């Protein structure tokens, strides 16, 4: 399991980082990769798209 910090500036985006957003990635026992977004803060969508295609998000 891997946790990627997308943004961490609190309740609103700063000049160099979006508001809090985390991407949790892990594999199940069958080898399928799951991607879950936690606390998708303001300004994080653009930065998130640098990490993965939006269609690849599971929850």
N, CA, C and O atoms as a GROMACS GRO file, in nm:
protein
  236
    1UNK      N    1   0.084  -0.116   0.000
    1UNK     CA    2   0.000   0.000   0.000
    1UNK      C    3   0.090   0.124   0.000
    1UNK      O    4   0.194   0.126   0.066
    2UNK      N    5   0.047   0.227  -0.076
    2UNK     CA    6   0.126   0.349  -0.085
    2UNK      C    7   0.034   0.470  -0.071
    2UNK      O    8  -0.075   0.474  -0.129
    3UNK      N    9   0.078   0.567   0.007
    3UNK     CA   10   0.005   0.692   0.026
    3UNK      C   11   0.083   0.804  -0.043
    3UNK      O   12   0.200   0.828  -0.010
    4UNK      N   13   0.018   0.873  -0.137
    4UNK     CA   14   0.080   0.985  -0.208
    4UNK      C   15   0.009   1.113  -0.165
    4UNK      O   16  -0.113   1.123  -0.176
    5UNK      N   17   0.085   1.209  -0.116
    5UNK     CA   18   0.029   1.338  -0.076
    5UNK      C   19   0.019   1.424  -0.202
    5UNK      O   20   0.120   1.458  -0.263
    6UNK      N   21  -0.103   1.459  -0.239
    6UNK     CA   22  -0.127   1.545  -0.355
    6UNK      C   23  -0.119   1.692  -0.314
    6UNK      O   24  -0.063   1.774  -0.385
    7UNK      N   25  -0.175   1.724  -0.199
    7UNK     CA   26  -0.172   1.859  -0.146
    7UNK      C   27  -0.179   1.856   0.005
    7UNK      O   28  -0.228   1.760   0.064
    8UNK      N   29  -0.128   1.961   0.069
    8UNK     CA   30  -0.126   1.960   0.216
    8UNK      C   31  -0.131   2.099   0.278
    8UNK      O   32  -0.070   2.122   0.383
    9UNK      N   33  -0.200   2.193   0.215
    9UNK     CA   34  -0.199   2.329   0.269
    9UNK      C   35  -0.320   2.364   0.354
    9UNK      O   36  -0.346   2.483   0.376
   10UNK      N   37  -0.394   2.268   0.400
   10UNK     CA   38  -0.507   2.297   0.488
   10UNK      C   39  -0.636   2.318   0.413
   10UNK      O   40  -0.666   2.242   0.321
   11UNK      N   41  -0.713   2.419   0.450
   11UNK     CA   42  -0.848   2.433   0.397
   11UNK      C   43  -0.856   2.510   0.265
   11UNK      O   44  -0.962   2.510   0.203
   12UNK      N   45  -0.750   2.573   0.221
   12UNK     CA   46  -0.751   2.638   0.090
   12UNK      C   47  -0.612   2.628   0.027
   12UNK      O   48  -0.512   2.618   0.099
   13UNK      N   49  -0.604   2.629  -0.108
   13UNK     CA   50  -0.476   2.607  -0.173
   13UNK      C   51  -0.378   2.722  -0.149
   13UNK      O   52  -0.418   2.838  -0.135
   14UNK      N   53  -0.252   2.687  -0.146
   14UNK     CA   54  -0.146   2.787  -0.136
   14UNK      C   55  -0.085   2.812  -0.273
   14UNK      O   56  -0.133   2.755  -0.372
   15UNK      N   57   0.017   2.894  -0.283
   15UNK     CA   58   0.076   2.926  -0.412
   15UNK      C   59   0.149   2.809  -0.478
   15UNK      O   60   0.165   2.808  -0.600
   16UNK      N   61   0.191   2.712  -0.400
   16UNK     CA   62   0.267   2.599  -0.454
   16UNK      C   63   0.205   2.463  -0.428
   16UNK      O   64   0.264   2.361  -0.465
   17UNK      N   65   0.088   2.458  -0.366
   17UNK     CA   66   0.028   2.330  -0.332
   17UNK      C   67  -0.123   2.346  -0.316
   17UNK      O   68  -0.171   2.446  -0.263
   18UNK      N   69  -0.198   2.245  -0.362
   18UNK     CA   70  -0.343   2.247  -0.339
   18UNK      C   71  -0.375   2.216  -0.194
   18UNK      O   72  -0.287   2.179  -0.116
   19UNK      N   73  -0.501   2.231  -0.159
   19UNK     CA   74  -0.547   2.193  -0.025
   19UNK      C   75  -0.532   2.042  -0.007
   19UNK      O   76  -0.501   1.970  -0.103
   20UNK      N   77  -0.554   1.993   0.112
   20UNK     CA   78  -0.532   1.853   0.146
   20UNK      C   79  -0.599   1.757   0.049
   20UNK      O   80  -0.717   1.769   0.018
   21UNK      N   81  -0.521   1.660   0.002
   21UNK     CA   82  -0.570   1.554  -0.086
   21UNK      C   83  -0.468   1.441  -0.083
   21UNK      O   84  -0.348   1.465  -0.088
   22UNK      N   85  -0.518   1.318  -0.074
   22UNK     CA   86  -0.430   1.202  -0.062
   22UNK      C   87  -0.476   1.093  -0.158
   22UNK      O   88  -0.596   1.068  -0.174
   23UNK      N   89  -0.380   1.027  -0.221
   23UNK     CA   90  -0.406   0.915  -0.311
   23UNK      C   91  -0.353   0.788  -0.244
   23UNK      O   92  -0.233   0.776  -0.219
   24UNK      N   93  -0.443   0.696  -0.216
   24UNK     CA   94  -0.406   0.568  -0.156
   24UNK      C   95  -0.411   0.462  -0.265
   24UNK      O   96  -0.514   0.442  -0.329
   25UNK      N   97  -0.299   0.393  -0.286
   25UNK     CA   98  -0.288   0.291  -0.389
   25UNK      C   99  -0.248   0.159  -0.325
   25UNK      O  100  -0.158   0.154  -0.241
   26UNK      N  101  -0.315   0.051  -0.364
   26UNK     CA  102  -0.282  -0.080  -0.311
   26UNK      C  103  -0.331  -0.190  -0.402
   26UNK      O  104  -0.416  -0.168  -0.489
   27UNK      N  105  -0.277  -0.310  -0.382
   27UNK     CA  106  -0.319  -0.426  -0.460
   27UNK      C  107  -0.396  -0.523  -0.372
   27UNK      O  108  -0.367  -0.538  -0.254
   28UNK      N  109  -0.496  -0.589  -0.432
   28UNK     CA  110  -0.568  -0.693  -0.359
   28UNK      C  111  -0.499  -0.828  -0.380
   28UNK      O  112  -0.396  -0.835  -0.447
   29UNK      N  113  -0.555  -0.934  -0.323
   29UNK     CA  114  -0.493  -1.066  -0.329
   29UNK      C  115  -0.489  -1.125  -0.470
   29UNK      O  116  -0.416  -1.221  -0.495
   30UNK      N  117  -0.568  -1.069  -0.562
   30UNK     CA  118  -0.569  -1.116  -0.701
   30UNK      C  119  -0.476  -1.033  -0.790
   30UNK      O  120  -0.463  -1.062  -0.909
   31UNK      N  121  -0.410  -0.931  -0.733
   31UNK     CA  122  -0.316  -0.849  -0.807
   31UNK      C  123  -0.375  -0.726  -0.871
   31UNK      O  124  -0.305  -0.654  -0.942
   32UNK      N  125  -0.503  -0.698  -0.847
   32UNK     CA  126  -0.566  -0.578  -0.902
   32UNK      C  127  -0.523  -0.457  -0.821
   32UNK      O  128  -0.523  -0.461  -0.698
   33UNK      N  129  -0.487  -0.349  -0.889
   33UNK     CA  130  -0.450  -0.224  -0.824
   33UNK      C  131  -0.573  -0.139  -0.802
   33UNK      O  132  -0.652  -0.116  -0.894
   34UNK      N  133  -0.589  -0.092  -0.679
   34UNK     CA  134  -0.700  -0.004  -0.641
   34UNK      C  135  -0.646   0.133  -0.608
   34UNK      O  136  -0.539   0.145  -0.548
   35UNK      N  137  -0.721   0.237  -0.646
   35UNK     CA  138  -0.681   0.375  -0.618
   35UNK      C  139  -0.798   0.447  -0.552
   35UNK      O  140  -0.908   0.452  -0.608
   36UNK      N  141  -0.773   0.502  -0.434
   36UNK     CA  142  -0.877   0.570  -0.358
   36UNK      C  143  -0.828   0.711  -0.324
   36UNK      O  144  -0.715   0.729  -0.278
   37UNK      N  145  -0.913   0.810  -0.349
   37UNK     CA  146  -0.882   0.948  -0.317
   37UNK      C  147  -0.945   0.982  -0.182
   37UNK      O  148  -1.062   0.954  -0.158
   38UNK      N  149  -0.865   1.043  -0.094
   38UNK     CA  150  -0.913   1.084   0.038
   38UNK      C  151  -0.903   1.235   0.050
   38UNK      O  152  -0.802   1.294   0.014
   39UNK      N  153  -1.008   1.298   0.101
   39UNK     CA  154  -1.008   1.441   0.135
   39UNK      C  155  -0.966   1.527   0.016
   39UNK      O  156  -0.867   1.600   0.023
   40UNK      N  157  -1.043   1.519  -0.094
   40UNK     CA  158  -1.007   1.592  -0.216
   40UNK      C  159  -1.030   1.741  -0.198
   40UNK      O  160  -1.141   1.791  -0.217
   41UNK      N  161  -0.925   1.811  -0.161
   41UNK     CA  162  -0.933   1.954  -0.131
   41UNK      C  163  -0.932   2.042  -0.254
   41UNK      O  164  -0.906   1.997  -0.366
   42UNK      N  165  -0.961   2.168  -0.232
   42UNK     CA  166  -0.966   2.268  -0.336
   42UNK      C  167  -0.832   2.277  -0.409
   42UNK      O  168  -0.726   2.284  -0.345
   43UNK      N  169  -0.835   2.277  -0.540
   43UNK     CA  170  -0.714   2.290  -0.620
   43UNK      C  171  -0.640   2.161  -0.645
   43UNK      O  172  -0.536   2.163  -0.710
   44UNK      N  173  -0.689   2.049  -0.595
   44UNK     CA  174  -0.614   1.924  -0.606
   44UNK      C  175  -0.637   1.848  -0.736
   44UNK      O  176  -0.557   1.761  -0.771
   45UNK      N  177  -0.743   1.878  -0.807
   45UNK     CA  178  -0.776   1.800  -0.927
   45UNK      C  179  -0.666   1.810  -1.033
   45UNK      O  180  -0.630   1.709  -1.092
   46UNK      N  181  -0.615   1.927  -1.058
   46UNK     CA  182  -0.509   1.943  -1.158
   46UNK      C  183  -0.383   1.868  -1.121
   46UNK      O  184  -0.323   1.801  -1.206
   47UNK      N  185  -0.341   1.878  -0.997
   47UNK     CA  186  -0.221   1.809  -0.950
   47UNK      C  187  -0.243   1.658  -0.951
   47UNK      O  188  -0.151   1.583  -0.983
   48UNK      N  189  -0.362   1.614  -0.916
   48UNK     CA  190  -0.395   1.472  -0.916
   48UNK      C  191  -0.378   1.412  -1.056
   48UNK      O  192  -0.334   1.298  -1.070
   49UNK      N  193  -0.414   1.488  -1.158
   49UNK     CA  194  -0.404   1.439  -1.295
   49UNK      C  195  -0.259   1.420  -1.341
   49UNK      O  196  -0.235   1.356  -1.443
   50UNK      N  197  -0.164   1.475  -1.268
   50UNK     CA  198  -0.022   1.448  -1.296
   50UNK      C  199   0.017   1.309  -1.250
   50UNK      O  200   0.116   1.254  -1.298
   51UNK      N  201  -0.060   1.251  -1.157
   51UNK     CA  202  -0.029   1.120  -1.100
   51UNK      C  203  -0.098   1.005  -1.174
   51UNK      O  204  -0.041   0.896  -1.186
   52UNK      N  205  -0.220   1.028  -1.225
   52UNK     CA  206  -0.297   0.922  -1.288
   52UNK      C  207  -0.409   0.980  -1.372
   52UNK      O  208  -0.444   1.098  -1.358
   53UNK      N  209  -0.465   0.897  -1.459
   53UNK     CA  210  -0.584   0.935  -1.534
   53UNK      C  211  -0.704   0.929  -1.440
   53UNK      O  212  -0.714   0.838  -1.358
   54UNK      N  213  -0.793   1.025  -1.452
   54UNK     CA  214  -0.909   1.029  -1.362
   54UNK      C  215  -0.994   0.903  -1.375
   54UNK      O  216  -1.059   0.864  -1.278
   55UNK      N  217  -0.996   0.839  -1.491
   55UNK     CA  218  -1.072   0.715  -1.510
   55UNK      C  219  -1.018   0.599  -1.427
   55UNK      O  220  -1.088   0.500  -1.407
   56UNK      N  221  -0.895   0.611  -1.378
   56UNK     CA  222  -0.832   0.503  -1.300
   56UNK      C  223  -0.865   0.510  -1.151
   56UNK      O  224  -0.822   0.424  -1.075
   57UNK      N  225  -0.941   0.611  -1.108
   57UNK     CA  226  -0.979   0.624  -0.967
   57UNK      C  227  -1.094   0.529  -0.938
   57UNK      O  228  -1.193   0.526  -1.011
   58UNK      N  229  -1.081   0.450  -0.831
   58UNK     CA  230  -1.186   0.354  -0.794
   58UNK      C  231  -1.285   0.411  -0.692
   58UNK      O  232  -1.402   0.375  -0.695
   59UNK      N  233  -1.239   0.496  -0.605
   59UNK     CA  234  -1.328   0.555  -0.504
   59UNK      C  235  -1.269   0.683  -0.451
   59UNK      O  236  -1.328   0.747  -0.366
   0.00000   0.00000   0.00000
